[in-house]
């Protein structure tokens, strides 16, 4: 996030137009806890094939009553039904 602040400050000084950027909601990983880019099964990529998405959802951490670390619920809330 610091790079966005840096870019907002310095890009106009270098002659570039002010840029816009999108921020994503922070959601837990599919394995519970923090999402990790080094663990491909902890996240759903937009370019994942449908069968890969199904496999990841079926293997996801989904403990009864644990809403805070439920990656599936967070994904639905942030991506499918914002």
PyMOL Python script that loads the backbone (N, CA, C, O; Angstrom):
from pymol import cmd

cmd.read_pdbstr("""\
ATOM      1  N   UNK A   1       0.814  -1.193   0.000  1.00  0.00           N
ATOM      2  CA  UNK A   1       0.000   0.000   0.000  1.00  0.00           C
ATOM      3  C   UNK A   1       0.858   1.257   0.000  1.00  0.00           C
ATOM      4  O   UNK A   1       0.431   2.316  -0.460  1.00  0.00           O
ATOM      5  N   UNK A   2       2.054   1.128   0.513  1.00  0.00           N
ATOM      6  CA  UNK A   2       2.938   2.291   0.525  1.00  0.00           C
ATOM      7  C   UNK A   2       3.331   2.709  -0.885  1.00  0.00           C
ATOM      8  O   UNK A   2       3.565   3.890  -1.144  1.00  0.00           O
ATOM      9  N   UNK A   3       3.402   1.744  -1.796  1.00  0.00           N
ATOM     10  CA  UNK A   3       3.772   2.077  -3.170  1.00  0.00           C
ATOM     11  C   UNK A   3       2.722   2.962  -3.820  1.00  0.00           C
ATOM     12  O   UNK A   3       3.054   3.798  -4.659  1.00  0.00           O
ATOM     13  N   UNK A   4       1.451   2.790  -3.443  1.00  0.00           N
ATOM     14  CA  UNK A   4       0.401   3.633  -4.000  1.00  0.00           C
ATOM     15  C   UNK A   4       0.546   5.073  -3.519  1.00  0.00           C
ATOM     16  O   UNK A   4       0.364   6.013  -4.293  1.00  0.00           O
ATOM     17  N   UNK A   5       0.873   5.239  -2.251  1.00  0.00           N
ATOM     18  CA  UNK A   5       1.098   6.578  -1.703  1.00  0.00           C
ATOM     19  C   UNK A   5       2.302   7.218  -2.379  1.00  0.00           C
ATOM     20  O   UNK A   5       2.275   8.397  -2.730  1.00  0.00           O
ATOM     21  N   UNK A   6       3.342   6.442  -2.555  1.00  0.00           N
ATOM     22  CA  UNK A   6       4.549   6.920  -3.224  1.00  0.00           C
ATOM     23  C   UNK A   6       4.228   7.359  -4.655  1.00  0.00           C
ATOM     24  O   UNK A   6       4.648   8.431  -5.093  1.00  0.00           O
ATOM     25  N   UNK A   7       3.482   6.522  -5.378  1.00  0.00           N
ATOM     26  CA  UNK A   7       3.122   6.835  -6.763  1.00  0.00           C
ATOM     27  C   UNK A   7       2.233   8.071  -6.839  1.00  0.00           C
ATOM     28  O   UNK A   7       2.389   8.897  -7.738  1.00  0.00           O
ATOM     29  N   UNK A   8       1.309   8.198  -5.904  1.00  0.00           N
ATOM     30  CA  UNK A   8       0.410   9.353  -5.900  1.00  0.00           C
ATOM     31  C   UNK A   8       1.189  10.651  -5.698  1.00  0.00           C
ATOM     32  O   UNK A   8       0.837  11.688  -6.260  1.00  0.00           O
ATOM     33  N   UNK A   9       2.225  10.588  -4.911  1.00  0.00           N
ATOM     34  CA  UNK A   9       3.024  11.773  -4.629  1.00  0.00           C
ATOM     35  C   UNK A   9       3.988  12.105  -5.770  1.00  0.00           C
ATOM     36  O   UNK A   9       4.103  13.265  -6.168  1.00  0.00           O
ATOM     37  N   UNK A  10       4.681  11.089  -6.297  1.00  0.00           N
ATOM     38  CA  UNK A  10       5.782  11.360  -7.215  1.00  0.00           C
ATOM     39  C   UNK A  10       5.456  11.271  -8.704  1.00  0.00           C
ATOM     40  O   UNK A  10       6.126  11.929  -9.500  1.00  0.00           O
ATOM     41  N   UNK A  11       4.473  10.500  -9.111  1.00  0.00           N
ATOM     42  CA  UNK A  11       4.176  10.405 -10.545  1.00  0.00           C
ATOM     43  C   UNK A  11       3.795  11.752 -11.158  1.00  0.00           C
ATOM     44  O   UNK A  11       4.289  12.076 -12.237  1.00  0.00           O
ATOM     45  N   UNK A  12       2.931  12.557 -10.513  1.00  0.00           N
ATOM     46  CA  UNK A  12       2.640  13.873 -11.094  1.00  0.00           C
ATOM     47  C   UNK A  12       3.881  14.763 -11.192  1.00  0.00           C
ATOM     48  O   UNK A  12       3.996  15.565 -12.119  1.00  0.00           O
ATOM     49  N   UNK A  13       4.788  14.631 -10.262  1.00  0.00           N
ATOM     50  CA  UNK A  13       6.024  15.421 -10.301  1.00  0.00           C
ATOM     51  C   UNK A  13       6.909  15.024 -11.477  1.00  0.00           C
ATOM     52  O   UNK A  13       7.721  15.818 -11.952  1.00  0.00           O
ATOM     53  N   UNK A  14       6.744  13.789 -11.938  1.00  0.00           N
ATOM     54  CA  UNK A  14       7.524  13.298 -13.075  1.00  0.00           C
ATOM     55  C   UNK A  14       6.805  13.507 -14.405  1.00  0.00           C
ATOM     56  O   UNK A  14       7.295  13.089 -15.454  1.00  0.00           O
ATOM     57  N   UNK A  15       5.641  14.155 -14.355  1.00  0.00           N
ATOM     58  CA  UNK A  15       4.918  14.459 -15.582  1.00  0.00           C
ATOM     59  C   UNK A  15       3.838  13.458 -15.955  1.00  0.00           C
ATOM     60  O   UNK A  15       3.218  13.585 -17.010  1.00  0.00           O
ATOM     61  N   UNK A  16       3.605  12.472 -15.113  1.00  0.00           N
ATOM     62  CA  UNK A  16       2.560  11.489 -15.381  1.00  0.00           C
ATOM     63  C   UNK A  16       1.236  11.948 -14.774  1.00  0.00           C
ATOM     64  O   UNK A  16       1.216  12.696 -13.797  1.00  0.00           O
ATOM     65  N   UNK A  17       0.149  11.498 -15.357  1.00  0.00           N
ATOM     66  CA  UNK A  17      -1.174  11.815 -14.815  1.00  0.00           C
ATOM     67  C   UNK A  17      -1.360  11.085 -13.489  1.00  0.00           C
ATOM     68  O   UNK A  17      -0.749  10.046 -13.238  1.00  0.00           O
ATOM     69  N   UNK A  18      -2.213  11.654 -12.656  1.00  0.00           N
ATOM     70  CA  UNK A  18      -2.516  11.004 -11.385  1.00  0.00           C
ATOM     71  C   UNK A  18      -3.194   9.676 -11.676  1.00  0.00           C
ATOM     72  O   UNK A  18      -4.083   9.607 -12.526  1.00  0.00           O
ATOM     73  N   UNK A  19      -2.795   8.644 -10.998  1.00  0.00           N
ATOM     74  CA  UNK A  19      -3.322   7.317 -11.276  1.00  0.00           C
ATOM     75  C   UNK A  19      -4.395   6.917 -10.278  1.00  0.00           C
ATOM     76  O   UNK A  19      -4.457   7.425  -9.158  1.00  0.00           O
ATOM     77  N   UNK A  20      -5.220   6.012 -10.707  1.00  0.00           N
ATOM     78  CA  UNK A  20      -6.231   5.418  -9.833  1.00  0.00           C
ATOM     79  C   UNK A  20      -5.813   3.985  -9.546  1.00  0.00           C
ATOM     80  O   UNK A  20      -5.151   3.354 -10.370  1.00  0.00           O
ATOM     81  N   UNK A  21      -6.189   3.478  -8.405  1.00  0.00           N
ATOM     82  CA  UNK A  21      -5.889   2.086  -8.093  1.00  0.00           C
ATOM     83  C   UNK A  21      -7.045   1.479  -7.311  1.00  0.00           C
ATOM     84  O   UNK A  21      -7.772   2.169  -6.597  1.00  0.00           O
ATOM     85  N   UNK A  22      -7.189   0.189  -7.465  1.00  0.00           N
ATOM     86  CA  UNK A  22      -8.252  -0.545  -6.788  1.00  0.00           C
ATOM     87  C   UNK A  22      -7.654  -1.352  -5.648  1.00  0.00           C
ATOM     88  O   UNK A  22      -6.575  -1.930  -5.778  1.00  0.00           O
ATOM     89  N   UNK A  23      -8.352  -1.383  -4.555  1.00  0.00           N
ATOM     90  CA  UNK A  23      -7.906  -2.170  -3.411  1.00  0.00           C
ATOM     91  C   UNK A  23      -8.901  -3.304  -3.194  1.00  0.00           C
ATOM     92  O   UNK A  23     -10.113  -3.104  -3.283  1.00  0.00           O
ATOM     93  N   UNK A  24      -8.395  -4.467  -2.915  1.00  0.00           N
ATOM     94  CA  UNK A  24      -9.238  -5.628  -2.649  1.00  0.00           C
ATOM     95  C   UNK A  24      -9.441  -5.796  -1.153  1.00  0.00           C
ATOM     96  O   UNK A  24      -8.603  -5.398  -0.343  1.00  0.00           O
ATOM     97  N   UNK A  25     -10.547  -6.380  -0.816  1.00  0.00           N
ATOM     98  CA  UNK A  25     -10.789  -6.701   0.589  1.00  0.00           C
ATOM     99  C   UNK A  25      -9.820  -7.796   1.028  1.00  0.00           C
ATOM    100  O   UNK A  25      -9.471  -8.675   0.240  1.00  0.00           O
ATOM    101  N   UNK A  26      -9.393  -7.740   2.270  1.00  0.00           N
ATOM    102  CA  UNK A  26      -8.529  -8.782   2.814  1.00  0.00           C
ATOM    103  C   UNK A  26      -9.422  -9.930   3.274  1.00  0.00           C
ATOM    104  O   UNK A  26     -10.272  -9.751   4.146  1.00  0.00           O
ATOM    105  N   UNK A  27      -9.229 -11.089   2.694  1.00  0.00           N
ATOM    106  CA  UNK A  27     -10.041 -12.249   3.050  1.00  0.00           C
ATOM    107  C   UNK A  27      -9.127 -13.385   3.497  1.00  0.00           C
ATOM    108  O   UNK A  27      -7.993 -13.485   3.030  1.00  0.00           O
ATOM    109  N   UNK A  28      -9.605 -14.237   4.389  1.00  0.00           N
ATOM    110  CA  UNK A  28      -8.785 -15.376   4.806  1.00  0.00           C
ATOM    111  C   UNK A  28      -8.610 -16.371   3.662  1.00  0.00           C
ATOM    112  O   UNK A  28      -9.392 -16.390   2.711  1.00  0.00           O
ATOM    113  N   UNK A  29      -7.596 -17.174   3.768  1.00  0.00           N
ATOM    114  CA  UNK A  29      -7.342 -18.188   2.757  1.00  0.00           C
ATOM    115  C   UNK A  29      -8.317 -19.344   2.849  1.00  0.00           C
ATOM    116  O   UNK A  29      -9.030 -19.488   3.842  1.00  0.00           O
ATOM    117  N   UNK A  30      -8.344 -20.155   1.828  1.00  0.00           N
ATOM    118  CA  UNK A  30      -9.250 -21.303   1.801  1.00  0.00           C
ATOM    119  C   UNK A  30      -8.848 -22.373   2.805  1.00  0.00           C
ATOM    120  O   UNK A  30      -9.661 -23.220   3.176  1.00  0.00           O
ATOM    121  N   UNK A  31      -7.601 -22.336   3.243  1.00  0.00           N
ATOM    122  CA  UNK A  31      -7.129 -23.312   4.225  1.00  0.00           C
ATOM    123  C   UNK A  31      -7.333 -22.809   5.649  1.00  0.00           C
ATOM    124  O   UNK A  31      -6.924 -23.472   6.603  1.00  0.00           O
ATOM    125  N   UNK A  32      -7.958 -21.651   5.805  1.00  0.00           N
ATOM    126  CA  UNK A  32      -8.122 -21.041   7.121  1.00  0.00           C
ATOM    127  C   UNK A  32      -6.918 -20.173   7.419  1.00  0.00           C
ATOM    128  O   UNK A  32      -5.812 -20.476   6.972  1.00  0.00           O
ATOM    129  N   UNK A  33      -7.108 -19.121   8.152  1.00  0.00           N
ATOM    130  CA  UNK A  33      -6.004 -18.216   8.450  1.00  0.00           C
ATOM    131  C   UNK A  33      -5.653 -17.346   7.264  1.00  0.00           C
ATOM    132  O   UNK A  33      -6.493 -17.085   6.403  1.00  0.00           O
ATOM    133  N   UNK A  34      -4.420 -16.901   7.223  1.00  0.00           N
ATOM    134  CA  UNK A  34      -3.968 -15.959   6.203  1.00  0.00           C
ATOM    135  C   UNK A  34      -3.813 -16.623   4.835  1.00  0.00           C
ATOM    136  O   UNK A  34      -3.344 -17.756   4.727  1.00  0.00           O
ATOM    137  N   UNK A  35      -4.217 -15.894   3.798  1.00  0.00           N
ATOM    138  CA  UNK A  35      -4.040 -16.382   2.436  1.00  0.00           C
ATOM    139  C   UNK A  35      -2.562 -16.272   2.068  1.00  0.00           C
ATOM    140  O   UNK A  35      -1.901 -15.300   2.434  1.00  0.00           O
ATOM    141  N   UNK A  36      -2.053 -17.249   1.359  1.00  0.00           N
ATOM    142  CA  UNK A  36      -0.641 -17.261   1.007  1.00  0.00           C
ATOM    143  C   UNK A  36      -0.474 -17.466  -0.493  1.00  0.00           C
ATOM    144  O   UNK A  36      -1.033 -18.400  -1.069  1.00  0.00           O
ATOM    145  N   UNK A  37       0.295 -16.588  -1.115  1.00  0.00           N
ATOM    146  CA  UNK A  37       0.530 -16.744  -2.554  1.00  0.00           C
ATOM    147  C   UNK A  37       1.412 -17.957  -2.842  1.00  0.00           C
ATOM    148  O   UNK A  37       1.412 -18.471  -3.960  1.00  0.00           O
ATOM    149  N   UNK A  38       2.165 -18.416  -1.838  1.00  0.00           N
ATOM    150  CA  UNK A  38       3.014 -19.592  -2.051  1.00  0.00           C
ATOM    151  C   UNK A  38       2.220 -20.896  -1.967  1.00  0.00           C
ATOM    152  O   UNK A  38       2.718 -21.949  -2.365  1.00  0.00           O
ATOM    153  N   UNK A  39       0.995 -20.834  -1.455  1.00  0.00           N
ATOM    154  CA  UNK A  39       0.136 -22.017  -1.379  1.00  0.00           C
ATOM    155  C   UNK A  39      -1.011 -21.841  -2.373  1.00  0.00           C
ATOM    156  O   UNK A  39      -1.974 -21.135  -2.078  1.00  0.00           O
ATOM    157  N   UNK A  40      -0.924 -22.465  -3.535  1.00  0.00           N
ATOM    158  CA  UNK A  40      -1.956 -22.260  -4.558  1.00  0.00           C
ATOM    159  C   UNK A  40      -3.344 -22.733  -4.136  1.00  0.00           C
ATOM    160  O   UNK A  40      -4.342 -22.312  -4.721  1.00  0.00           O
ATOM    161  N   UNK A  41      -3.420 -23.602  -3.130  1.00  0.00           N
ATOM    162  CA  UNK A  41      -4.724 -24.087  -2.681  1.00  0.00           C
ATOM    163  C   UNK A  41      -5.377 -23.171  -1.645  1.00  0.00           C
ATOM    164  O   UNK A  41      -6.485 -23.452  -1.189  1.00  0.00           O
ATOM    165  N   UNK A  42      -4.713 -22.089  -1.273  1.00  0.00           N
ATOM    166  CA  UNK A  42      -5.286 -21.179  -0.281  1.00  0.00           C
ATOM    167  C   UNK A  42      -6.057 -20.036  -0.925  1.00  0.00           C
ATOM    168  O   UNK A  42      -6.602 -19.177  -0.231  1.00  0.00           O
ATOM    169  N   UNK A  43      -6.103 -20.026  -2.267  1.00  0.00           N
ATOM    170  CA  UNK A  43      -6.781 -18.919  -2.951  1.00  0.00           C
ATOM    171  C   UNK A  43      -7.419 -19.408  -4.244  1.00  0.00           C
ATOM    172  O   UNK A  43      -7.036 -20.439  -4.798  1.00  0.00           O
ATOM    173  N   UNK A  44      -8.394 -18.649  -4.707  1.00  0.00           N
ATOM    174  CA  UNK A  44      -9.012 -18.915  -6.005  1.00  0.00           C
ATOM    175  C   UNK A  44      -8.557 -17.804  -6.939  1.00  0.00           C
ATOM    176  O   UNK A  44      -8.821 -16.627  -6.693  1.00  0.00           O
ATOM    177  N   UNK A  45      -7.882 -18.180  -7.999  1.00  0.00           N
ATOM    178  CA  UNK A  45      -7.443 -17.207  -8.992  1.00  0.00           C
ATOM    179  C   UNK A  45      -8.532 -17.033 -10.042  1.00  0.00           C
ATOM    180  O   UNK A  45      -9.267 -17.972 -10.346  1.00  0.00           O
ATOM    181  N   UNK A  46      -8.632 -15.841 -10.588  1.00  0.00           N
ATOM    182  CA  UNK A  46      -9.644 -15.586 -11.611  1.00  0.00           C
ATOM    183  C   UNK A  46      -9.427 -16.432 -12.856  1.00  0.00           C
ATOM    184  O   UNK A  46     -10.372 -16.684 -13.604  1.00  0.00           O
ATOM    185  N   UNK A  47      -8.212 -16.869 -13.088  1.00  0.00           N
ATOM    186  CA  UNK A  47      -7.919 -17.674 -14.273  1.00  0.00           C
ATOM    187  C   UNK A  47      -7.960 -19.177 -14.002  1.00  0.00           C
ATOM    188  O   UNK A  47      -7.665 -19.971 -14.895  1.00  0.00           O
ATOM    189  N   UNK A  48      -8.319 -19.572 -12.789  1.00  0.00           N
ATOM    190  CA  UNK A  48      -8.448 -20.999 -12.483  1.00  0.00           C
ATOM    191  C   UNK A  48      -9.580 -21.614 -13.312  1.00  0.00           C
ATOM    192  O   UNK A  48     -10.637 -21.011 -13.496  1.00  0.00           O
ATOM    193  N   UNK A  49      -9.334 -22.803 -13.794  1.00  0.00           N
ATOM    194  CA  UNK A  49     -10.366 -23.533 -14.539  1.00  0.00           C
ATOM    195  C   UNK A  49     -11.495 -23.922 -13.583  1.00  0.00           C
ATOM    196  O   UNK A  49     -11.258 -24.092 -12.387  1.00  0.00           O
ATOM    197  N   UNK A  50     -12.713 -24.064 -14.093  1.00  0.00           N
ATOM    198  CA  UNK A  50     -13.853 -24.415 -13.234  1.00  0.00           C
ATOM    199  C   UNK A  50     -13.620 -25.667 -12.387  1.00  0.00           C
ATOM    200  O   UNK A  50     -14.014 -25.705 -11.222  1.00  0.00           O
ATOM    201  N   UNK A  51     -12.987 -26.684 -12.957  1.00  0.00           N
ATOM    202  CA  UNK A  51     -12.754 -27.905 -12.178  1.00  0.00           C
ATOM    203  C   UNK A  51     -11.746 -27.671 -11.048  1.00  0.00           C
ATOM    204  O   UNK A  51     -11.832 -28.310  -9.999  1.00  0.00           O
ATOM    205  N   UNK A  52     -10.804 -26.770 -11.258  1.00  0.00           N
ATOM    206  CA  UNK A  52      -9.834 -26.428 -10.212  1.00  0.00           C
ATOM    207  C   UNK A  52     -10.535 -25.668  -9.086  1.00  0.00           C
ATOM    208  O   UNK A  52     -10.265 -25.906  -7.909  1.00  0.00           O
ATOM    209  N   UNK A  53     -11.432 -24.760  -9.450  1.00  0.00           N
ATOM    210  CA  UNK A  53     -12.188 -24.006  -8.446  1.00  0.00           C
ATOM    211  C   UNK A  53     -13.039 -24.959  -7.610  1.00  0.00           C
ATOM    212  O   UNK A  53     -13.081 -24.843  -6.386  1.00  0.00           O
ATOM    213  N   UNK A  54     -13.712 -25.893  -8.262  1.00  0.00           N
ATOM    214  CA  UNK A  54     -14.527 -26.876  -7.530  1.00  0.00           C
ATOM    215  C   UNK A  54     -13.672 -27.673  -6.550  1.00  0.00           C
ATOM    216  O   UNK A  54     -14.066 -27.891  -5.405  1.00  0.00           O
ATOM    217  N   UNK A  55     -12.508 -28.102  -7.005  1.00  0.00           N
ATOM    218  CA  UNK A  55     -11.601 -28.889  -6.158  1.00  0.00           C
ATOM    219  C   UNK A  55     -11.155 -28.070  -4.943  1.00  0.00           C
ATOM    220  O   UNK A  55     -11.127 -28.583  -3.825  1.00  0.00           O
ATOM    221  N   UNK A  56     -10.811 -26.809  -5.160  1.00  0.00           N
ATOM    222  CA  UNK A  56     -10.366 -25.949  -4.064  1.00  0.00           C
ATOM    223  C   UNK A  56     -11.492 -25.691  -3.067  1.00  0.00           C
ATOM    224  O   UNK A  56     -11.263 -25.681  -1.858  1.00  0.00           O
ATOM    225  N   UNK A  57     -12.698 -25.484  -3.568  1.00  0.00           N
ATOM    226  CA  UNK A  57     -13.840 -25.236  -2.679  1.00  0.00           C
ATOM    227  C   UNK A  57     -14.153 -26.478  -1.848  1.00  0.00           C
ATOM    228  O   UNK A  57     -14.428 -26.374  -0.653  1.00  0.00           O
ATOM    229  N   UNK A  58     -14.111 -27.644  -2.474  1.00  0.00           N
ATOM    230  CA  UNK A  58     -14.394 -28.884  -1.737  1.00  0.00           C
ATOM    231  C   UNK A  58     -13.354 -29.162  -0.659  1.00  0.00           C
ATOM    232  O   UNK A  58     -13.672 -29.765   0.366  1.00  0.00           O
ATOM    233  N   UNK A  59     -12.117 -28.732  -0.879  1.00  0.00           N
ATOM    234  CA  UNK A  59     -11.042 -28.981   0.083  1.00  0.00           C
ATOM    235  C   UNK A  59     -10.867 -27.844   1.091  1.00  0.00           C
ATOM    236  O   UNK A  59     -10.005 -27.923   1.966  1.00  0.00           O
ATOM    237  N   UNK A  60     -11.670 -26.797   0.976  1.00  0.00           N
ATOM    238  CA  UNK A  60     -11.496 -25.604   1.814  1.00  0.00           C
ATOM    239  C   UNK A  60     -11.842 -25.865   3.278  1.00  0.00           C
ATOM    240  O   UNK A  60     -12.667 -26.719   3.602  1.00  0.00           O
ATOM    241  N   UNK A  61     -11.186 -25.104   4.149  1.00  0.00           N
ATOM    242  CA  UNK A  61     -11.456 -25.138   5.584  1.00  0.00           C
ATOM    243  C   UNK A  61     -12.820 -24.513   5.823  1.00  0.00           C
ATOM    244  O   UNK A  61     -13.051 -23.362   5.455  1.00  0.00           O
ATOM    245  N   UNK A  62     -13.712 -25.255   6.429  1.00  0.00           N
ATOM    246  CA  UNK A  62     -15.065 -24.757   6.661  1.00  0.00           C
ATOM    247  C   UNK A  62     -15.595 -25.350   7.967  1.00  0.00           C
ATOM    248  O   UNK A  62     -16.533 -26.147   7.975  1.00  0.00           O
ATOM    249  N   UNK A  63     -14.972 -24.942   9.058  1.00  0.00           N
ATOM    250  CA  UNK A  63     -15.343 -25.449  10.374  1.00  0.00           C
ATOM    251  C   UNK A  63     -16.671 -24.846  10.821  1.00  0.00           C
ATOM    252  O   UNK A  63     -16.883 -23.640  10.705  1.00  0.00           O
ATOM    253  N   UNK A  64     -17.539 -25.673  11.318  1.00  0.00           N
ATOM    254  CA  UNK A  64     -18.850 -25.211  11.769  1.00  0.00           C
ATOM    255  C   UNK A  64     -18.701 -24.168  12.876  1.00  0.00           C
ATOM    256  O   UNK A  64     -17.993 -24.386  13.860  1.00  0.00           O
ATOM    257  N   UNK A  65     -19.374 -23.043  12.703  1.00  0.00           N
ATOM    258  CA  UNK A  65     -19.358 -21.979  13.700  1.00  0.00           C
ATOM    259  C   UNK A  65     -18.172 -21.030  13.599  1.00  0.00           C
ATOM    260  O   UNK A  65     -18.162 -19.995  14.266  1.00  0.00           O
ATOM    261  N   UNK A  66     -17.181 -21.353  12.790  1.00  0.00           N
ATOM    262  CA  UNK A  66     -16.001 -20.501  12.646  1.00  0.00           C
ATOM    263  C   UNK A  66     -16.187 -19.606  11.421  1.00  0.00           C
ATOM    264  O   UNK A  66     -15.855 -19.992  10.301  1.00  0.00           O
ATOM    265  N   UNK A  67     -16.714 -18.423  11.648  1.00  0.00           N
ATOM    266  CA  UNK A  67     -16.986 -17.496  10.557  1.00  0.00           C
ATOM    267  C   UNK A  67     -15.758 -16.644  10.248  1.00  0.00           C
ATOM    268  O   UNK A  67     -15.528 -16.286   9.093  1.00  0.00           O
ATOM    269  N   UNK A  68     -14.974 -16.319  11.263  1.00  0.00           N
ATOM    270  CA  UNK A  68     -13.840 -15.407  11.101  1.00  0.00           C
ATOM    271  C   UNK A  68     -12.767 -15.949  10.165  1.00  0.00           C
ATOM    272  O   UNK A  68     -12.164 -15.177   9.418  1.00  0.00           O
ATOM    273  N   UNK A  69     -12.514 -17.246  10.184  1.00  0.00           N
ATOM    274  CA  UNK A  69     -11.451 -17.824   9.358  1.00  0.00           C
ATOM    275  C   UNK A  69     -11.995 -18.646   8.195  1.00  0.00           C
ATOM    276  O   UNK A  69     -11.274 -19.462   7.620  1.00  0.00           O
ATOM    277  N   UNK A  70     -13.245 -18.439   7.851  1.00  0.00           N
ATOM    278  CA  UNK A  70     -13.874 -19.200   6.777  1.00  0.00           C
ATOM    279  C   UNK A  70     -13.644 -18.479   5.449  1.00  0.00           C
ATOM    280  O   UNK A  70     -14.314 -17.494   5.139  1.00  0.00           O
ATOM    281  N   UNK A  71     -12.694 -18.982   4.675  1.00  0.00           N
ATOM    282  CA  UNK A  71     -12.345 -18.360   3.404  1.00  0.00           C
ATOM    283  C   UNK A  71     -13.463 -18.387   2.380  1.00  0.00           C
ATOM    284  O   UNK A  71     -13.581 -17.470   1.567  1.00  0.00           O
ATOM    285  N   UNK A  72     -14.283 -19.424   2.409  1.00  0.00           N
ATOM    286  CA  UNK A  72     -15.398 -19.525   1.456  1.00  0.00           C
ATOM    287  C   UNK A  72     -16.419 -18.418   1.712  1.00  0.00           C
ATOM    288  O   UNK A  72     -16.846 -17.739   0.778  1.00  0.00           O
ATOM    289  N   UNK A  73     -16.810 -18.234   2.970  1.00  0.00           N
ATOM    290  CA  UNK A  73     -17.770 -17.174   3.290  1.00  0.00           C
ATOM    291  C   UNK A  73     -17.208 -15.798   2.942  1.00  0.00           C
ATOM    292  O   UNK A  73     -17.920 -14.948   2.407  1.00  0.00           O
ATOM    293  N   UNK A  74     -15.937 -15.583   3.244  1.00  0.00           N
ATOM    294  CA  UNK A  74     -15.306 -14.298   2.941  1.00  0.00           C
ATOM    295  C   UNK A  74     -15.241 -14.064   1.436  1.00  0.00           C
ATOM    296  O   UNK A  74     -15.461 -12.945   0.973  1.00  0.00           O
ATOM    297  N   UNK A  75     -14.940 -15.111   0.668  1.00  0.00           N
ATOM    298  CA  UNK A  75     -14.880 -14.994  -0.790  1.00  0.00           C
ATOM    299  C   UNK A  75     -16.251 -14.643  -1.358  1.00  0.00           C
ATOM    300  O   UNK A  75     -16.370 -13.777  -2.225  1.00  0.00           O
ATOM    301  N   UNK A  76     -17.276 -15.317  -0.868  1.00  0.00           N
ATOM    302  CA  UNK A  76     -18.641 -15.038  -1.334  1.00  0.00           C
ATOM    303  C   UNK A  76     -19.012 -13.590  -1.023  1.00  0.00           C
ATOM    304  O   UNK A  76     -19.560 -12.887  -1.871  1.00  0.00           O
ATOM    305  N   UNK A  77     -18.710 -13.154   0.191  1.00  0.00           N
ATOM    306  CA  UNK A  77     -19.055 -11.789   0.601  1.00  0.00           C
ATOM    307  C   UNK A  77     -18.275 -10.737  -0.193  1.00  0.00           C
ATOM    308  O   UNK A  77     -18.840  -9.708  -0.563  1.00  0.00           O
ATOM    309  N   UNK A  78     -17.001 -10.975  -0.459  1.00  0.00           N
ATOM    310  CA  UNK A  78     -16.157  -9.975  -1.116  1.00  0.00           C
ATOM    311  C   UNK A  78     -16.252 -10.003  -2.641  1.00  0.00           C
ATOM    312  O   UNK A  78     -16.114  -8.964  -3.287  1.00  0.00           O
ATOM    313  N   UNK A  79     -16.484 -11.179  -3.218  1.00  0.00           N
ATOM    314  CA  UNK A  79     -16.407 -11.301  -4.677  1.00  0.00           C
ATOM    315  C   UNK A  79     -17.762 -11.571  -5.324  1.00  0.00           C
ATOM    316  O   UNK A  79     -18.135 -10.899  -6.286  1.00  0.00           O
ATOM    317  N   UNK A  80     -18.487 -12.532  -4.812  1.00  0.00           N
ATOM    318  CA  UNK A  80     -19.728 -12.928  -5.468  1.00  0.00           C
ATOM    319  C   UNK A  80     -20.914 -12.044  -5.114  1.00  0.00           C
ATOM    320  O   UNK A  80     -21.723 -11.713  -5.981  1.00  0.00           O
ATOM    321  N   UNK A  81     -21.022 -11.659  -3.843  1.00  0.00           N
ATOM    322  CA  UNK A  81     -22.147 -10.831  -3.392  1.00  0.00           C
ATOM    323  C   UNK A  81     -21.592  -9.649  -2.597  1.00  0.00           C
ATOM    324  O   UNK A  81     -21.760  -9.587  -1.379  1.00  0.00           O
ATOM    325  N   UNK A  82     -20.937  -8.719  -3.274  1.00  0.00           N
ATOM    326  CA  UNK A  82     -20.321  -7.591  -2.532  1.00  0.00           C
ATOM    327  C   UNK A  82     -21.337  -6.622  -1.954  1.00  0.00           C
ATOM    328  O   UNK A  82     -20.959  -5.640  -1.315  1.00  0.00           O
TER     329      UNK A  82
END
""", "prot")
cmd.dss("prot")
cmd.show_as("cartoon", "prot")
cmd.util.cbc("prot")
cmd.orient("prot")
